[in-house]
Amino acid sequence: MSHFSPALRAKAEATVALYPKKRSALIPLCHLAQGQDGYLTEAAMVEIGELCEVTAAEVRGTATFYDMLHTDPVGKYVVGICTNIACMLAGGDDLLEHAEQRLGCAVGGTTTDGLFTLEETECLADCDIAPCVQVNHRFVRTTTPEALDALLDELAAGGRVDEIPSHGTLIRVERTVGLQVPKDVIAEERAAAGAAQAARMEGSK
């Protein structure tokens, strides 16, 4: 019996079919599974492995490499606050400390109601609006304790559902077609690129 819902299982199979090699669908399937459960359960990783013809250990190894994939339960809203140099100088450490006090949980923890998980992040690449804050990997550009409190209250009340989806939802646009270039053309272009690289290496000697 599938761990996925019937609709999600069909979507997973269709996703695998898009790729020349099944294992190439591993990360997209992790996104689908996290969208269903909020994190990657053991059962989901086993099934993803079966679909991609890899071991569950390989699925876990891939998932644990990426911060956006969770292998343990998290809150509905994952709040990430950057404390890298630009954000630190702009008060990132203070904002993170405020968030801990406001939510009543330490960094890496989840509130008792299961609504919020707090994370300290590395650079989120929005340094011109520091300290940078994301919720479910969406920029919210909330830079003061007062603004953060207002945002948390709004989310707790069910607001911003169109702007900030459930924590499991990572894909904004779903892929619906596979590789459109004929295989012989791909082979020719790869051979030409390999020959060009070999020629460059030979010329550098």
N, C-alpha and C positions, 0 to 999 in steps of 0.2 A: 504494500500500500504506500502511495506517495505521501511524503511529508507536505508537499505543496498542495494548494487548492487545485481543483481540476483546471481552472482557467490559467493559473500560474504555471502548472505543469506543461500545458499546451504552449504557453509563451516561452518557457524554458527550452522545450524541444525545438520550437521554431527559431529561437536564438542560436542554438547549437548548429542548426542547419545552415546558418548564414556563413559559417567559417569553413575554410578548406580543411583545417585541423580542429577536431572537437575541443582540445585543450585550450584553444584560443578564446573560447566562450567562458572560461572560468570566472574572470572578474565580472563580466556582465551578469552571470548567474548569481554571483555573490550579491550583487546589487538587488536583483529580483528577490532573493531570499530575505535579505535585510528589509526590503520593502514590506514583506509579508509579516515578519516576526519582530522587527525592530533591531535584531542582531542575528548573527549566524549561529544557529543552534547546531548541536552535534549531528542531529538527524539531517539537517539541511546540508551540512558539509559532506556527509556520506553520500547523499543523493546527487549533489553537484559533482562529486568525484565519479560516480557511476555514469552520469550524463557526459562528462568530459573525458572519461576513460583514464582517470588518474586516481591516485589514492586519496582518502580523506585527509591523510597527513599532508599531502601536497596542497590541498585546498586550504587547510589551516595555516600552513607555512606562508602561502600567498596572502591570505587574509590578515595575518598578524603583521605583515610588512607595511600595510597601509593604515594610516590613522583614521581614514573615513569608514573603514570596516570594523565592526565590533564583534568580538567573539564572546562577550559577556553582556548581560542585560544593561541597558542604559535608560535614562528617562525619556519621556516623549520629546523633550527639548534638550539638546546638547549645547550648552553655552560655552563657547571658547573665547578666552581672553588672552591676547598676545602680550608677552612680557619681554620680547626681544628689544634690542637697544633703542630703536626709535620710540617704541611704545613704552618701554621702561622709563625713558626720559620724560615722556608725556603723562606719566602717572599710571602705567599699566599695573605695576605691583600693588599700588594703592587700590585700584579698581578691583583687582582680583581679590584682595583682602576684604574689601567691602562686599563683594559677591559671596564670599564664604560666610560672612556674618549674616547677610540678608537671607541666604538660602538655608543656613544652618547645616551646611555640610562642607567638608574639606575638599580640596582639589582632587578630582578623580572619583568623588563620591556622588551619590544620588539622593535627592530629597526623600523624606519618608513617604511622601504621597506618590513617588514615582514620576513626578512631573519634570524635574530638572536634573541634569547631570552637569557638573562643572568641570571644565578642562582648562589647563594652562597650555597655551599653544606656542609653537615656534612661529616665525614670520608668516603672516597671512597675506602679505603683498598689498596692503592698503595703507602704507605708511604715512601718506599725506593726511589721513584722518585717524590720528592716533590718540589714545590707545585703541587698537583695532579689536572689534568684537564680532563674532559670528554666532548665529544660532542655527543649528542643523546645516552648517556650512554655507549659510547665506549671510552676506554682509548686512549688518543692521546699523552700523555707524552710530553707535551709542557710546559716547566718550566720557560721560560724567556719571557719578553715582546716582544722581537724581534721575537722569535719563534711563539708566539701567533699571532702576526700581520701577519706573513707569512702564518700561517694556515688559518686565517680568509680570507685573500686574495685568497687563494687557493679554499676554500669552496665557496666563492662568485663567483668565476670563473667556478664553476661546477665540481671541482675536488673531488677526494676520494669517488666517488659514490659507489664503491664496498666495501670500508672499513667502511663508515659511511652512513647508509641508511636513508631514510626519518624519521623524528621525531616520526612518529606513529608506526614504525616497531620496536617491542621489541622482538619478538620471533625469535630465530635463527634457531630452529629445530621444525617443526610442528609434533604434535602427530597424528598418523594415526591409532592406535589400542587402544582398550579399555583394561580393566582389564582382564588378561588371566587366573587368578587362579579361579578354580571352587568355587561357593558360599559356598558349604558345607565345603570345606577345610578352607576357610576364617573364617567361623563360628566356626569351631573346634579350629583353632589357636587363635582366640580372646577369646574363652572360656578358653583355657589352660592358656593364658596370664593373664586373670582375676583371675583364681584360684591361679596362682603363686603369683600374687600381694597380694591377700587376705591372703595367707599363710605367706608371708613376714611381712605383717602388724600385723598378729596375733602373729608371733614370736617376734616382737619388743616390745610387751606389757610387 
